[in-house]
Amino acid sequence: MNPNQWVYVNIFNKPLGARTVLPIGQSILAGLIVFALLIGIALGFAFLSYNAGMGALVTLGIMALAFGYRSGMLAVLGAAFVALLPGVLAVGGVDDYRRAKRLSIIEAPVAELSYRQMADVFVLRDFRVATEFAHVRRTYGTVGGAPQAEYFGVAPIVPTSWNKGQQIIAWLGCTGSEQSWCQKVFTHPLRAATREDGRRFEAYWGSALVEAAQRHGLAIANPPLVLHHTEPPDARSGRALTGMIAMPILGFVLWLIGFLAWRAIKPAKAPAPVKG
């Protein structure tokens, strides 16, 4: 019997559920190939779009599961099944990576900021958060019929050489259900920020800024810029890149440990010779 005939008889023409026993080295290689094809191809499509990556992963996953079941190759069946979850996470990591790379960034000293500048992320230089002039405003909102307190806080973001009396263009904002939360926000290192442009600006942030200026005798630039903490784009893209690489490797290692444990508990029997 030539090799092509052996493959057809022992794999493609096996009865449903029949078990194909391969040497352990070939089984591990088969699992590795399944992981590489499933996740590698899905990641390639994910760089085009998230839906394309997920579609490729689902299609290839169904094909691999069907082939593993039809051929009775438990190594392929198990590897295909285990690869799906890390594959989904890796495709999501590609989507996060693409989003992080598309962010518009302004990196400048705080003294050069302007309300007219539009960006997804602001990375500031030569600044400090003047927590000594922070102000927190309490408001009440109705949730489910019961009024609940909500806090809006602001603290000036000023150049390191700033003197009281100079106009303040940028403010660090915080919002939460507890006043103590704003104290943590204002003291946390500001590595990157995103701007507040919501409908609540005039109603809540504007009032908080006016109260802060009146309380501390500060000069507010018109119009001011309210910023919030966010993750730096390079950190976001680096985390996504690490995830899309680490998750498939971790998934394969977990499958390999489980497969080796299964083979140790239930040693494989040698397949019956094929009569030619």
Secondary structure in CASP SS format (residue, H / E / C, confidence):
PFRMAT SS
TARGET T0000
AUTHOR 0000-0000-0000
METHOD secondary structure of the structure
MODEL  1
M C 1.00
N C 1.00
P H 1.00
N H 1.00
Q H 1.00
W H 1.00
V H 1.00
Y H 1.00
V H 1.00
N H 1.00
I H 1.00
F H 1.00
N C 1.00
K C 1.00
P C 1.00
L C 1.00
G C 1.00
A C 1.00
R C 1.00
T C 1.00
V C 1.00
L C 1.00
P C 1.00
I H 1.00
G H 1.00
Q H 1.00
S H 1.00
I H 1.00
L H 1.00
A H 1.00
G H 1.00
L H 1.00
I H 1.00
V H 1.00
F H 1.00
A H 1.00
L H 1.00
L H 1.00
I H 1.00
G H 1.00
I H 1.00
A H 1.00
L H 1.00
G H 1.00
F H 1.00
A H 1.00
F C 1.00
L C 1.00
S C 1.00
Y H 1.00
N H 1.00
A H 1.00
G H 1.00
M H 1.00
G H 1.00
A H 1.00
L H 1.00
V H 1.00
T H 1.00
L H 1.00
G H 1.00
I H 1.00
M H 1.00
A H 1.00
L H 1.00
A H 1.00
F H 1.00
G H 1.00
Y H 1.00
R H 1.00
S H 1.00
G C 1.00
M C 1.00
L H 1.00
A H 1.00
V H 1.00
L H 1.00
G H 1.00
A H 1.00
A H 1.00
F H 1.00
V H 1.00
A H 1.00
L H 1.00
L H 1.00
P H 1.00
G H 1.00
V H 1.00
L H 1.00
A H 1.00
V H 1.00
G H 1.00
G H 1.00
V H 1.00
D H 1.00
D H 1.00
Y H 1.00
R H 1.00
R H 1.00
A H 1.00
K H 1.00
R H 1.00
L C 1.00
S C 1.00
I E 1.00
I E 1.00
E E 1.00
A E 1.00
P E 1.00
V H 1.00
A H 1.00
E H 1.00
L C 1.00
S C 1.00
Y C 1.00
R C 1.00
Q C 1.00
M C 1.00
A C 1.00
D C 1.00
V E 1.00
F E 1.00
V E 1.00
L E 1.00
R E 1.00
D C 1.00
F C 1.00
R E 1.00
V E 1.00
A C 1.00
T H 1.00
E H 1.00
F H 1.00
A C 1.00
H E 1.00
V E 1.00
R E 1.00
R E 1.00
T E 1.00
Y E 1.00
G E 1.00
T E 1.00
V E 1.00
G C 1.00
G C 1.00
A E 1.00
P E 1.00
Q E 1.00
A E 1.00
E E 1.00
Y E 1.00
F E 1.00
G E 1.00
V E 1.00
A E 1.00
P E 1.00
I E 1.00
V E 1.00
P C 1.00
T C 1.00
S C 1.00
W C 1.00
N C 1.00
K C 1.00
G C 1.00
Q C 1.00
Q E 1.00
I E 1.00
I E 1.00
A E 1.00
W E 1.00
L E 1.00
G E 1.00
C E 1.00
T E 1.00
G E 1.00
S C 1.00
E C 1.00
Q H 1.00
S H 1.00
W H 1.00
C H 1.00
Q H 1.00
K H 1.00
V H 1.00
F H 1.00
T H 1.00
H C 1.00
P C 1.00
L C 1.00
R C 1.00
A C 1.00
A E 1.00
T E 1.00
R E 1.00
E C 1.00
D C 1.00
G C 1.00
R C 1.00
R H 1.00
F H 1.00
E H 1.00
A H 1.00
Y H 1.00
W H 1.00
G H 1.00
S H 1.00
A H 1.00
L H 1.00
V H 1.00
E H 1.00
A H 1.00
A H 1.00
Q H 1.00
R H 1.00
H H 1.00
G C 1.00
L C 1.00
A E 1.00
I E 1.00
A E 1.00
N E 1.00
P E 1.00
P E 1.00
L E 1.00
V E 1.00
L E 1.00
H E 1.00
H E 1.00
T C 1.00
E C 1.00
P C 1.00
P H 1.00
D H 1.00
A H 1.00
R H 1.00
S H 1.00
G H 1.00
R H 1.00
A H 1.00
L H 1.00
T H 1.00
G H 1.00
M H 1.00
I H 1.00
A H 1.00
M H 1.00
P H 1.00
I H 1.00
L H 1.00
G H 1.00
F H 1.00
V H 1.00
L H 1.00
W H 1.00
L H 1.00
I H 1.00
G H 1.00
F H 1.00
L H 1.00
A H 1.00
W H 1.00
R H 1.00
A H 1.00
I H 1.00
K C 1.00
P C 1.00
A C 1.00
K C 1.00
A C 1.00
P C 1.00
A C 1.00
P C 1.00
V C 1.00
K C 1.00
G C 1.00
END
